[in-house]
């Protein structure tokens, strides 16, 4: 390359043209392979053919671009097209620009170059030459308005923009120079230091934060003022340009509110559909729909796009007395604008159901010596209409009695309760054993006939008598299954069979204070079956002396009482069964610090043997070998260093074995929770590769790295501090904290040599007893290939630098 450039320079000096080569600077961008037509080989000159060049705007004038060569008879060159008085070509084919380029004036210059003979005739070309003007950051972003105003409804959906601010930048939007980032600098007022507004840093869309959606109230603060900034270069460097603008926001009342509950009369005769209520979104253009979360078989409601809600068909309160559904408002993309509103509809009752009898015939009993005025029973009827309204109030009236002996009107029914009473006289079974009544049950519009059968029964003047008074001794082991029948007993009653006077109920009156036994009665035979209701326990009670009483559900007539013939006894003896030790609970829990010393007591397990034998303890499942247990006391100790990061909840089983006897055993769980201590130093979260600075540095640069540690994450998160590992590094480098886990490593100046720099960083976790980690960051200075030409005592030098290897950022 050096001999090639020397040859070009010699040719210019030899021809002594009007323009001296020393007046030009070779365009570095074109020679660095930035041309696309003919720059692949890095040549400065070549034959006349289509070419493409890329040149940064703002470069000083007299920049040499390329030299075209032509074959005889061509003696000169001609340049046409979009030169704009900037581009010129010398007769010898030297193409250059005499003014700085401006991409914002013209981003692409389309030129044509022709080769002419001595008479000015075109002998080659014209060929197209395209000059692409590369952008530099020479324009600041500017907001389209000097002041913005907007409004938002309270409770609007967070994250949905309600207004936009917009800025423009004349720099190339395809480059970092034209990439704009928006940010809210200030919010006034800032209640409780909470931001109610947020901005999309790409689009400029302003929306509510979740706190703003919940807390904005026009009655408290109807006006807010924001200061919004915009920066180019993606807002990433201190050399970016920025602009700011005030934004006034008015908070309006939310009209997206649930309507009052609606009441609709069932089976209405109005024409359907008819409007019942309305909802309205805060702004026009919302799309409304209804959501039935109850999944009813039929959903008789609809909504139009004005927010009017209709009932579409008759409702039946007896089918469903109330509806709860939701009104939804969405935007044009189908996204919900806010939370759905609950719509409550109550179906109002009308009297459209007659009374019904609970059964075809209601059967009641009355003793033959029952006193006048005694209640016999209640006739139950139902009405499907709404309870506690006039539509469901029932009235009862007896319309017939069969037979009418010894006279009619022996019974009375309470008008509103349906309770039947005996009037006029007591009954005698010899007159008639049964009466049949017809009872009219009516509401305000309907009447129904119900039927009652009254049986006259014998009086309870006989007591139950046991077949024997003592059932002897019974022996059962304490592990007898619950539900087992241990004894059958029998008593008899000579009152009328299958009545409350002859039915027998058995009741244990002594010897079973813990309720371990129960007695079931066969309704056909009055046989009693004594069963185990709870397990027997030899250690608690070894002998039960049981007394059983036989009684009737109907009360005895005056003058008759139960006596010794209505009771019986038996003795239940419980035999011992060897049982395993029993823990007081199945899971024992404890909590200690992971830093406790070896030999520290961390828990205690206790079990007792029902037979009173000694108990021995052992561990099972101690896979890490952290614990030991005292076999005699059940106390648990640490025997190794505990580690929360290896296992935060350590689970083992404790085995309790009886000493002697059958050596039966039982198990329980021991759960040990380890609390964290600061025992892990900070470290880098990963290996960073491809991090470098370009040589020579145009401006101080920086890179970002992230740290972590293996200790438990608290609710405060991680809060590391960062500093250089050596004071000798502070004149060239600095470390600045971004947040609790990230930091910048930055250069303080640009005067660095081209080499690899190993930078040590000290990271501290900020604990009361902090741990520090030292990491080494191989900072990389990466050189780009460049050429610089100058005249120096007739010698012409080309300087170049080669790229350094990129190495990873490591712990």
Phi, psi and omega in degrees: 000322182295317179293326178296312180295322178297321179295317178298315180297320180297320179299318180295319181292323182293321182279342178050053180292172181291332178254126182276143180298329181292346178283353185245157168241136180291131181291110186297323182298318180294321184283342181277017178086015181278344176286151181247346180273318186214020186264005185297326182266000179071023181280147180270338182221163179179178183293165180285112180202163181304135183224154173228135181230150173239125184228132177291139175292158174083001178286154181296154183290179181063041177267125179281129183258306185192154172244121176272144177240144179225156181269152176305147015270013181295134180234349181207175182230154179230135180246129178227177178102208187276065181283330181054026180070011183257318185264138177221158176227133178279158180306332181274008176091010181280112180265128182211170173239138186259000178222160175293145178272152178228108183298326182290337174280312176207123183277332181224127175256124179255109185248163173229135179242130179237148174258130185244152173272187184296334180271003179084011178275143180284123179249339174219145177087196001287149176246147181283138173233119183253125177251111174269124180270114181280143187278146165236161183278085181239016178227135178270148176290147181225130176292146182288338177232153177277348182201136181242146175229144179204172178218155181213144176275144175297149180068015175296157184294127179296142178089350179265117184298137174251352174197165180229145165248145185226140176228158178235156177219125184289349178289167186296118180292345179278353178247170179298335181299328183255009179273117187258142179234127180262150181206141173273118181273329188207144172229125178232129352285160177245087188292126179055028179060031182251131176279122178267347184234151177220161182227139173286115188292349179264316187262343185080009179286126180261131182219174178275146168281166175305322178293321179296322179298326183272328194251343180301132182217114182296339178286334180268310180219097181279346184231139174227147176239130176246152166244118185249135178246158173226138180227144175270192184057027182063014180067019189265341185236160179285353180265008180284156175265155182213166175214160178220160184209144175278146179229121177259129184237129176258131178266123181252157181294143177281121177260002176276084185230151178295137176287167177296150177305144184253142176241125182238130179288134180293150177052041180296147181265007177295154174291138182256151353282157172225148186289138179241334179192186184207147170235159181210129175283161186295334183230156178294162174091003179287149176257122186259148174206163178249145181237119179263097182279349180274351180052051179291149180304321174229137183245100191269042181223154178213167179220140176260180186278006168265357181088006179281133182253135185237152165263134191255350182201163181299146178253150179236112184298326181289338174279314179203123187268352179202151178233140172231119177219182189230142173260132184241136174244129181233160176273185185294339178270004179082014179267137180299138178275335180195186178291145177297154178260137179278129178249124181248127179235124175255135179268119183278134185282145164236161182279088182236018179226129177281161174297151177230148178276143182291334177208158180304320179222128176267121184258126178234162179234148175219133179287149186293342179253017183301140182284153177298135182095350180293144177280130181269322183164186184232133171275125183253126174232161184231158172222125184289347179291169188300135179294153176060031171233167181297337182289339183246009177282124183252144176239139183247141177207130178282125180251349179199146175228129178228130351280167181263049180236147352293350176198164176282160177077027179289342187235152178229139175246133176295133193300321186249346181258339183079010179283130180264137180231155177271128179231170176074305184195164173287161183257156176230130184296334181289335176290309174195137181277353187208142173236146177239127181245143169253122184242125177272125178246126186222147165255196187288347182232337188236155177228143179222145179256124177245155186239138182234132175249122181248118179263130176273122186245158178298150179282154183272083181245013177234139180263155173293143180233126179289148177292333173206155187270341182225121180265012171077202185260138175239138180236126179220143175289156184291346179264017176302137187294139174298137183098350180290141174275121183255347182196143173248129181237160184214130170230158180231155179222129186269007174291174185304128183300151174059034174235169178295345179279335182251346178292140185245133172244131181260137182222129177279122184255340179215155169090000181220062184293336181268001176067041180278345184242157171214159181232124176256141183250133172285118185293341181273323187247351185062019175287138179253135181244113179276123185233157174281123177264327177227160180296146172284155181217107182298322184290335180273301178222121181269333182227128177246121174262104191262135172241129182244134178249134175256128184222165175259148174292331177277142178291149176288153178291155179305139179094348179250134181225155173289144179227195185297337179291344181264012178228157179212162182229160166201159180248126178252116180253129184257127177264151185284145173229130181297127183237152180288158175303151183237127175282151178289338175206159185272339179228122175254134183237145177212162181219129177219164175284146179294347184264009182297150181288153175301140181091002179285137175288126183245352180182176181211131179242138179228140175219152179235143177268127181302331180272001177085011179285158174293157183238137176248140185248146175211164181256150175222136177086018177279072190291336180263356179066034183274339193233161167218156181235139176289118185296340183266322187257340184082006178285139185247132183234155173276143179235002180211168178292125178279153184218105180298324183292334176280321180199113185277332176236109186261122184247129173224164175255141175251127181255125176252122184238132178289142180266118187089189180062223182264005181055041175290152182221160174219163183233155173217163183264141171240119181249119181248114178269128181259124177269153190279146165234161183280090184232016178232122181287157177296157177207166174286146184288338183196175170276129180262122179242156176076020179264128182201163169246151181267136180255137356281151180290128175278329181205159176305138181242171180209158172225159184250137173225160185233143181239160176205177167212174188263006177286167182295135180281121180273175181294338178281348185080188179267139181227087179270154169247148187234139176205164177289146183283347182215143179293335182292343181274348192288339179284339182249334190229159172212151178242129179234135183283134175267309176207200185293342185233351185238151178210159173262138162253118188233151171276147180267345182206187183247359186274058179260150171280162178275099178192179178271130178249125177264114185250123177266136182239133176262124180242124180244141183273358171073015180284169177301325172242078192293150170251146180238151175232138177252122178241150180253127180248106176288097178287136187246127171260114185256123180269147173253156180284129178214161176232137178227123183253138174206157178268129181213094177055040175079358178257140184239120187245144171244129181251141179214161177220146184255157183290139174275157178290137178273127182242156183284155172274120190237162171293000000 
